[in-house]
């Protein structure tokens, strides 16, 4: 199969992965209206084509929190990424470091912080959920800090899990889930050999390090369900701001008032995000929400955005709508599933080429020049 885009990686991943894993990655909440809107609304953002601007020399680099990166892209925190390729988070962090962009490790990664950090040539960013088990949160923040992480991405839009109907149909959850997953794995021989057999342990490394015993996929949904905290408020988060010595980025902001509250709280950055359409179905798409948030807090803290990004042109659109940087999630995991580290590097090269083309055709020479003036009314 010829791979020339994230769409091609998605189709190749669909063919390779057991259905329960593909649909867990690919699906959203409810009727998946917000999942689709993330992609569709971003595609509807029109750009101004400008000519004869002399854009042969392009600067795609950006500075976030005192660090220089070669692209305005970070690999988003994706739970269970290590189930999509052999030691998947390790392969992903190698790709990110090769391309000199951030890798944000999920709390619920398969590979532990220590395993991933040992393979990283630059500091990780780490993602943390709001959980009832405050001792776990303190423990994992301490371990992340000791391993060199200085940027904490704190997910605030998941006080309860969204209604993800696809998971019950696919076997990720629901009746006879374990048996269905085993049967599906047997019918996906390339994945079974690469990950099922040689990618062990299939464990939630960060949680197991805290609990002192293995926490496998069978425990995943139950552990998260028991530990999400729907009673959390801004006041309850102050201890995290007080304890974390590095930069704090709040992920899951969709409203200008919440962006202002994040600023008042002392956040160094936010991620404008609806959790990839996996939480509140019917919520605004990121492309819809981003401009008003940028108007409210642009220049006062770092603004990142995710949701529906599949191409370099989509990265450009997010920057033009007001983001300082863009997180890619599903797109890189499709590529990881298909080609491991090489697949992620290939995807990033495709997106970089597309971003360069978009910059030339809109007449800008650097990422810093991209802004709302390039949006066509």
Phi and psi in degrees as a GROMACS rama.xvg file:
@    title "Ramachandran Plot"
@    xaxis  label "Phi"
@    yaxis  label "Psi"
@TYPE xy
-77.5263  129.572  UNK-2
-108.546  117.188  UNK-3
-132.883  1.99731  UNK-4
-162.687  169.174  UNK-5
-62.5423  -31.1837  UNK-6
-62.5591  -39.0816  UNK-7
-66.8535  -41.2392  UNK-8
-61.6381  -38.83  UNK-9
-60.6503  -46.8092  UNK-10
-65.0105  -41.2063  UNK-11
-64.7498  -37.8146  UNK-12
-66.445  -39.0432  UNK-13
-59.7276  -38.7522  UNK-14
-70.793  -31.8363  UNK-15
-88.7609  -38.7102  UNK-16
-82.2294  150.582  UNK-17
-59.7134  143.371  UNK-18
-54.3095  -36.5232  UNK-19
-62.9085  -34.3312  UNK-20
-78.3699  -42.0361  UNK-21
-60.9375  -47.3881  UNK-22
-73.1353  -27.8916  UNK-23
-62.7828  -40.8798  UNK-24
-74.2068  -41.8489  UNK-25
-83.3657  -20.7473  UNK-26
-89.522  174.2  UNK-27
-138.563  -168.457  UNK-28
-86.6342  151.76  UNK-29
55.4893  -132.393  UNK-30
-81.8898  4.24477  UNK-31
64.4338  31.6483  UNK-32
-66.8523  -43.8046  UNK-33
-69.8412  -36.1436  UNK-34
-55.3559  -47.6094  UNK-35
-70.6202  -38.4186  UNK-36
-63.868  -33.4274  UNK-37
-55.407  -44.4385  UNK-38
-75.7855  -49.2459  UNK-39
-65.6906  -44.1125  UNK-40
-67.3971  -34.3428  UNK-41
-67.5992  -37.4354  UNK-42
-66.9117  -25.3306  UNK-43
-79.4428  -9.62661  UNK-44
-71.549  118.213  UNK-45
-95.8853  142.164  UNK-46
-112.775  154.326  UNK-47
-87.1171  119.334  UNK-48
-82.5304  126.006  UNK-49
-127.553  144.29  UNK-50
-121.467  161.899  UNK-51
54.3225  49.7309  UNK-52
-107.585  -0.738474  UNK-53
62.5947  59.9017  UNK-54
-109.148  36.4143  UNK-55
-69.633  -37.8427  UNK-56
-97.5086  111.827  UNK-57
-114.039  144.434  UNK-58
-118.252  107.647  UNK-59
-96.1903  1.21449  UNK-60
-75.5162  157.578  UNK-61
-146.601  160.07  UNK-62
-118.362  123.245  UNK-63
-127.916  122.994  UNK-64
54.6722  40.142  UNK-65
82.0852  4.09277  UNK-66
-114.928  145.539  UNK-67
-99.8532  132.582  UNK-68
-126.02  151.102  UNK-69
-81.438  -18.254  UNK-70
-138.246  152.714  UNK-71
-82.1279  42.3764  UNK-72
-131.296  140.148  UNK-73
-128.278  150.93  UNK-74
-83.2862  118.979  UNK-75
-70.0649  158  UNK-76
-72.7631  120.764  UNK-77
-124.022  117.347  UNK-78
-63.398  141.467  UNK-79
64.1098  22.1709  UNK-80
-57.057  -29.4841  UNK-81
-69.3098  -6.69584  UNK-82
-89.41  -6.08933  UNK-83
-97.1038  -16.2125  UNK-84
-154.157  161.154  UNK-85
-60.0762  117.701  UNK-86
48.1081  59.274  UNK-87
-59.2193  -42.1371  UNK-88
-64.7281  -33.5232  UNK-89
-65.1939  -45.1988  UNK-90
-64.374  -38.4495  UNK-91
-66.9204  -42.1437  UNK-92
-67.886  -33.7447  UNK-93
-62.3648  -43.096  UNK-94
-62.879  -44.0755  UNK-95
-62.553  -43.3126  UNK-96
-67.9843  -37.7158  UNK-97
-60.2413  -38.3251  UNK-98
-90.1617  -1.68185  UNK-99
58.8402  50.6721  UNK-100
-129.265  162.868  UNK-101
-72.8384  144.569  UNK-102
-113.23  125.515  UNK-103
-105.452  112.092  UNK-104
-84.5752  133.612  UNK-105
-76.4256  147.762  UNK-106
-52.9847  -43.0069  UNK-107
-99.7133  46.5968  UNK-108
-78.6807  157.272  UNK-109
-74.7343  -48.3216  UNK-110
-81.1019  139.238  UNK-111
-73.9682  164.835  UNK-112
-54.1918  -44.7153  UNK-113
-65.542  -39.0665  UNK-114
-65.3981  -42.4146  UNK-115
-72.0381  -44.3337  UNK-116
-60.6149  -32.6398  UNK-117
-66.2498  -20.9724  UNK-118
-103.47  1.87381  UNK-119
-97.8685  136.29  UNK-120
-95.1761  0.653887  UNK-121
-147.607  161.693  UNK-122
-60.481  141.191  UNK-123
-72.5915  159.027  UNK-124
-102.013  148.907  UNK-125
-126.48  139.986  UNK-126
-106.693  139.623  UNK-127
-134.933  142.202  UNK-128
-91.8405  161.07  UNK-129
-78.5802  115.798  UNK-130
-128.822  154.356  UNK-131
-66.7284  -33.5833  UNK-132
-79.8003  87.1374  UNK-133
-65.7725  -29.445  UNK-134
-64.0701  -39.7042  UNK-135
-62.3549  -44.8832  UNK-136
-59.7685  -44.4031  UNK-137
-63.9625  -42.0722  UNK-138
-63.3976  -46.7244  UNK-139
-72.6478  -32.6082  UNK-140
-64.8895  -40.4384  UNK-141
-63.9395  -44.7767  UNK-142
-64.0714  -40.4621  UNK-143
-61.151  -44.1746  UNK-144
-63.9354  -44.3147  UNK-145
-63.028  -26.9109  UNK-146
-91.4367  6.49499  UNK-147
103.312  -2.32714  UNK-148
-69.1154  133.69  UNK-149
-123.368  -8.22342  UNK-150
-119.038  118.687  UNK-151
-106.471  120.226  UNK-152
-97.8318  111.111  UNK-153
-104.103  112.929  UNK-154
-80.3133  119.258  UNK-155
-112.843  1.41294  UNK-156
-104.781  23.7056  UNK-157
-134.047  56.1003  UNK-158
-68.1154  -25.1021  UNK-159
-140.477  153.45  UNK-160
-68.8911  144.386  UNK-161
-69.4299  165.114  UNK-162
-83.6381  95.8371  UNK-163
-104.37  89.4982  UNK-164
-66.4913  -30.592  UNK-165
-59.6068  -33.5015  UNK-166
-63.2156  -37.4938  UNK-167
-67.4775  -35.9255  UNK-168
-75.575  -32.2255  UNK-169
-83.4374  -19.9076  UNK-170
103.842  -3.55201  UNK-171
-64.2049  -32.9193  UNK-172
-141.126  -174.386  UNK-173
88.5076  -174.676  UNK-174
-62.1831  136.501  UNK-175
57.9987  27.6131  UNK-176
-55.7626  -50.6728  UNK-177
-58.322  -43.2435  UNK-178
-65.1788  -43.431  UNK-179
-63.0502  -37.8062  UNK-180
-66.3864  -38.8551  UNK-181
-64.4718  -46.0032  UNK-182
-62.8065  -42.0875  UNK-183
-64.0927  -38.4672  UNK-184
-64.3017  -39.2293  UNK-185
-64.3248  -28.7875  UNK-186
-90.5567  5.56261  UNK-187
-123.467  74.0866  UNK-188
-64.1561  -35.8881  UNK-189
-65.7259  -43.8124  UNK-190
-66.5016  -42.0887  UNK-191
-60.7036  -39.5848  UNK-192
-71.4655  -47.1272  UNK-193
-73.6347  -46.6404  UNK-194
-107.923  -48.5317  UNK-195
-58.9017  -41.6225  UNK-196
-94.612  -49.0694  UNK-197
-99.1327  -1.20461  UNK-198
-99.7529  12.3424  UNK-199
-73.9186  156.494  UNK-200
-79.9864  141.799  UNK-201
-87.267  84.8032  UNK-202
-139.178  152.426  UNK-203
-89.9317  91.9659  UNK-204
-57.6035  -40.9784  UNK-205
-71.1341  -36.2698  UNK-206
-73.202  -40.4119  UNK-207
-64.394  -36.5847  UNK-208
-61.4392  -32.8531  UNK-209
-81.3551  -43.4583  UNK-210
-77.5277  -22.4469  UNK-211
84.9813  7.23063  UNK-212
-153.292  164.585  UNK-213
-62.4919  139.826  UNK-214
-125.386  97.0303  UNK-215
-90.7991  -174.543  UNK-216
-60.1948  -34.3358  UNK-217
-63.477  -27.0302  UNK-218
-90.6909  -10.5729  UNK-219
-59.7569  -58.1488  UNK-220
-63.1622  -43.4152  UNK-221
-63.8637  -43.6336  UNK-222
-63.0443  -44.5325  UNK-223
-64.6114  -44.6992  UNK-224
-59.2198  -36.5884  UNK-225
-75.1581  -23.193  UNK-226
-106.491  -10.8618  UNK-227
-66.4201  148.666  UNK-228
-123.568  94.9958  UNK-229
-71.4402  -8.76901  UNK-230
-93.2957  4.7793  UNK-231
-69.9676  147.373  UNK-232
-139.306  173.768  UNK-233
-56.4094  -40.8131  UNK-234
-62.7223  -34.4822  UNK-235
-69.7734  -18.777  UNK-236
-89.0293  -8.61899  UNK-237
-60.6191  -32.2202  UNK-238
-64.6342  -29.4719  UNK-239
-69.5361  -44.5227  UNK-240
-61.4155  -36.7031  UNK-241
-71.5758  -34.3669  UNK-242
-86.9595  -34.6982  UNK-243
-80.0126  118.856  UNK-244
-81.947  -17.1832  UNK-245
-94.6007  -156.958  UNK-246
-80.6383  141.647  UNK-247
-120.608  122.435  UNK-248
-117.399  123.642  UNK-249
-93.3356  123.62  UNK-250
-107.285  126.424  UNK-251
119.445  29.6405  UNK-252
-95.4377  129.861  UNK-253
-129.058  -8.4422  UNK-254
-121.726  140.143  UNK-255
-55.7526  -38.3416  UNK-256
-62.7382  -38.3204  UNK-257
-70.8172  -33.2273  UNK-258
-64.3721  -41.6753  UNK-259
-65.4429  -38.5644  UNK-260
-64.248  -37.8473  UNK-261
-62.6404  -40.1355  UNK-262
-63.9745  -45.9497  UNK-263
-63.766  -32.6748  UNK-264
-67.6938  -23.7808  UNK-265
104.781  16.5059  UNK-266
-67.1156  146.088  UNK-267
-91.1525  -16.9811  UNK-268
-163.049  167.078  UNK-269
-135.953  157.032  UNK-270
-114.593  115.078  UNK-271
-74.2206  114.483  UNK-272
-162.292  145.723  UNK-273
-113.234  27.2544  UNK-274
63.3843  36.1066  UNK-275
65.1941  26.516  UNK-276
73.3937  19.2217  UNK-277
-101.319  1.93873  UNK-278
-116.729  -85.1598  UNK-279
-95.0485  103.581  UNK-280
-72.4586  128.423  UNK-281
104.958  -7.83231  UNK-282
-67.479  159.955  UNK-283
-61.2124  148.36  UNK-284
-70.2463  159.737  UNK-285
-61.6095  -40.7377  UNK-286
-61.3564  -33.9751  UNK-287
-70.2724  -42.2429  UNK-288
-79.5622  -29.4933  UNK-289
-62.2966  -45.3762  UNK-290
-59.1022  -43.2745  UNK-291
-67.1341  -35.6803  UNK-292
-68.501  -41.6434  UNK-293
-61.5548  -40.089  UNK-294
-62.4154  -32.6519  UNK-295
-79.1235  -38.4546  UNK-296
-133.202  6.65904  UNK-297
-57.0395  131.848  UNK-298
87.2819  -11.0156  UNK-299
-98.8584  -24.0999  UNK-300
-155.187  166.883  UNK-301
-75.4655  134.893  UNK-302
-113.401  116.994  UNK-303
-109.557  162.046  UNK-304
-145.945  148.311  UNK-305
-142.121  171.362  UNK-306
111.781  105.374  UNK-307
85.0965  5.15899  UNK-308
-81.3165  118.591  UNK-309
-126.783  -15.6667  UNK-310
-137.305  167.408  UNK-311
-64.0435  -32.4814  UNK-312
-64.1642  -34.8865  UNK-313
-66.3991  -38.6216  UNK-314
-58.788  -46.834  UNK-315
-57.9837  -44.8293  UNK-316
-59.6549  -44.962  UNK-317
-61.1466  -41.2075  UNK-318
-65.5115  -40.4916  UNK-319
-66.3534  -30.1809  UNK-320
-77.4492  -11.313  UNK-321
130.041  -1.26199  UNK-322
-77.4518  151.378  UNK-323
-93.0641  -18.6826  UNK-324
-162.568  163.826  UNK-325
-129.345  134.213  UNK-326
-99.8322  134.622  UNK-327
-113.148  135.178  UNK-328
-119.459  -82.5556  UNK-329
-52.4682  -42.7427  UNK-330
-57.1617  -44.0682  UNK-331
-74.8955  -28.8335  UNK-332
-74.4226  -34.17  UNK-333
-55.186  -48.0609  UNK-334
-65.9081  -38.7435  UNK-335
-60.9294  -43.2944  UNK-336
-63.123  -34.6808  UNK-337
-83.0135  -44.1761  UNK-338
-133.517  11.1361  UNK-339
61.282  -144.352  UNK-340
-56.0536  -44.3946  UNK-341
-62.4779  -36.4319  UNK-342
-65.2118  -42.371  UNK-343
-65.3048  -42.2265  UNK-344
-63.1872  -38.3919  UNK-345
-64.0695  -43.7527  UNK-346
-60.1721  -45.3829  UNK-347
-63.1001  -36.9848  UNK-348
-65.1388  -40.893  UNK-349
-62.2967  -44.8628  UNK-350
-67.9552  -37.7385  UNK-351
-63.1238  -44.7272  UNK-352
-60.4639  -41.8978  UNK-353
-66.2745  -40.9849  UNK-354
-63.6277  -42.5039  UNK-355
-60.1906  -44.7291  UNK-356
-60.162  -44.1124  UNK-357
-63.774  -38.9788  UNK-358
-64.0603  -43.6765  UNK-359
-62.1997  -44.3559  UNK-360
-75.2085  -13.9108  UNK-361
-104.194  -1.21892  UNK-362
78.2221  30.8235  UNK-363
-113.565  150.013  UNK-364
-103.489  -16.0827  UNK-365
-146.105  157.619  UNK-366
-58.8382  -34.9744  UNK-367
-63.0727  -20.6534  UNK-368
-83.3135  -11.7625  UNK-369
-75.6673  128.854  UNK-370
-164.657  -175.083  UNK-371
-60.2163  -22.2466  UNK-372
-64.7322  -13.244  UNK-373
-95.073  2.82367  UNK-374
-86.7951  132.124  UNK-375
-84.0913  133.5  UNK-376
